[in-house]
Amino acid sequence: MDNSRRRRAFGAKTCALRCEAGLTRCELAELTGTSAARIEEVEKGQADMGFDLICQLARALNVPVRDLFEF
């Protein structure tokens, strides 16, 4: 799997977990200290992100980091 596919899969997983948690993009952005536009980029697989954002997403979604990579 190339990086582009990994980003899209990570984004789809993030979106699914956000929806399961009943959060909007704006709410997730607020919980992670980023913008709704950034969350949209992540969910569409258009964003490169660092470890800090990945940890913030996991914390906000109340899941272990590894769950974000189970796709």
SULMOFEN-V970092 format. One record per backbone hydrogen bond with DSSP energy under -0.5 kcal/mol. CO is the residue of the C=O (numbers start at 1). NH is the residue of the N-H. E is the energy in kcal/mol with one decimal. If there is no record, write none. Layout:
[[CO | NH | E] [CO | NH | E]]
This chain:
[[2 | 6 | -2.2] [3 | 7 | -2.7] [4 | 8 | -2.0] [5 | 9 | -2.7] [6 | 10 | -3.0] [7 | 11 | -2.5] [8 | 12 | -2.5] [9 | 13 | -2.3] [10 | 14 | -2.6] [11 | 15 | -2.5] [12 | 16 | -2.4] [13 | 17 | -2.6] [14 | 18 | -2.4] [15 | 19 | -2.6] [16 | 20 | -2.5] [17 | 21 | -1.8] [18 | 23 | -2.3] [19 | 22 | -1.1] [24 | 28 | -2.4] [25 | 29 | -2.6] [26 | 30 | -2.2] [27 | 31 | -2.2] [28 | 32 | -1.7] [29 | 33 | -1.2] [29 | 34 | -2.2] [35 | 39 | -2.0] [36 | 40 | -2.4] [37 | 41 | -2.1] [38 | 42 | -2.4] [39 | 43 | -2.8] [40 | 44 | -1.9] [41 | 46 | -2.9] [41 | 47 | -0.7] [42 | 45 | -1.5] [50 | 54 | -1.9] [51 | 55 | -2.6] [52 | 56 | -2.4] [53 | 57 | -2.7] [54 | 58 | -2.3] [55 | 59 | -2.5] [56 | 60 | -2.6] [57 | 61 | -2.3] [58 | 62 | -0.6] [58 | 63 | -2.4] [59 | 62 | -0.8] [64 | 67 | -1.4] [64 | 68 | -0.6] [65 | 68 | -1.6] [65 | 69 | -0.5] [66 | 69 | -1.3] [67 | 70 | -1.0] [69 | 71 | -1.3]]
